[in-house]
Amino acid sequence: MYWYRLEQAKRRLLYTLSELGLDVKSRQADPERGLEFQFLEADSQGHGVMTGHNNGLITLNIAEADDAHREKTRTAMHEPYRTLLGHFRHETGHYFFDRLIGDTARIAPYRTAFGDEQQDYQAALDRHYNEGPPPNWEENFVSAYATMHPWEDWAETWAHYLHIVDTLDTAVSCGLALVPDTPNEPTLTDQTPVEDADFDDLMKRWFPLTYVLNSLNRSLGQPDGYPFTLAPAVIDKLRFVHRVVAAAARR
Ligand SMILES: [Zn+2]
């Protein structure tokens, strides 16, 4: 059951990456730089499994596929989202950082937008878990975890960008349009495929879509499907991700 859930999330991830025109090679096809996954379970001695990315190898702790475990962790960590798909998206953010930013001319504008990733990671991790995120972090970061280190800020922003484009892609494929009678309700009629849309266009459609998504969920007595508000500084970071993805797709 856990493997099935993990594969389902993995395939959705790979679908979105290919829709965006990103070149994803497996480790078999490209032994140096290809992408590889391993799904591991803690052993009987309780040695934990860290979900993470290491040079193209993405590791997921299969406990994340256990709803009760994941939901408990999500609540304890005060995360609005904690999903298998979110983990996959986040970890590929680290993978594509190495591919598209690390050793390229984009490192300078990246540092301007996200900060200097050369700062000590372990010290940043310790600080984050001892002190928590800085006050008013929502004004500059997409999540509390993103405040930890510029690498995590990139990966969290990347994951959020994939949330947005995949949801918009689904809305387009369903032919979803919003044409309310009342003038104050948001409208949505643009059906441009996400891979052809510019960033401002995506953002213009994102707000009406999440408005209706949350309204529908509230009608069902469910929590908001999209419990975020994006500050201008966060939108600028998402724009940076969009540019990097669009440039990589053109190449
Ligand atoms: Zn990370």
Residues whose N, C-alpha, C, O or C-beta is under 5 A from the ligand:
A	BS01	ZN	E152 A155
